[in-house]
Amino acid sequence: MRRDDRQPEAAGAPAAPRRSQRRRILIVLCLNLALIAGLVVAGLLAHSVSVLAAAGDTVADCFALVLGLIAIALRDRDPDHPHAQRRSPSPHS
C-alpha cells in the first residue's frame, strides 16, 4: 500500500489522503460518463442491444461511485457540529 493510501490514524492527521480519495473517485466517474456516451453512440450506430446494455451497466457503476462520494462527504463532516454526536433514543429503552 502506498503511503498516501493509508487512512489517517489521528484526528489531526493530514487531509491529503482524503482529498486524494475524492479526486480519484471523481476522475473515475468522469471516465465512466465518457464511456457511457461512447457506448450509447456505438450501440445506436451499430443497432446493438448488447452494447446499449453495457452502457446501462456502466450507469449502475456511476451510481456506486456517487454513493462513494456521499460516504466520503459524510465521513468528512465536522465532528464539532451540534448534530454530529446526537443519538436517537433507542426503541428498546
Order of alpha helices (4+ residues) and beta strands (2+ residues): alpha-alpha
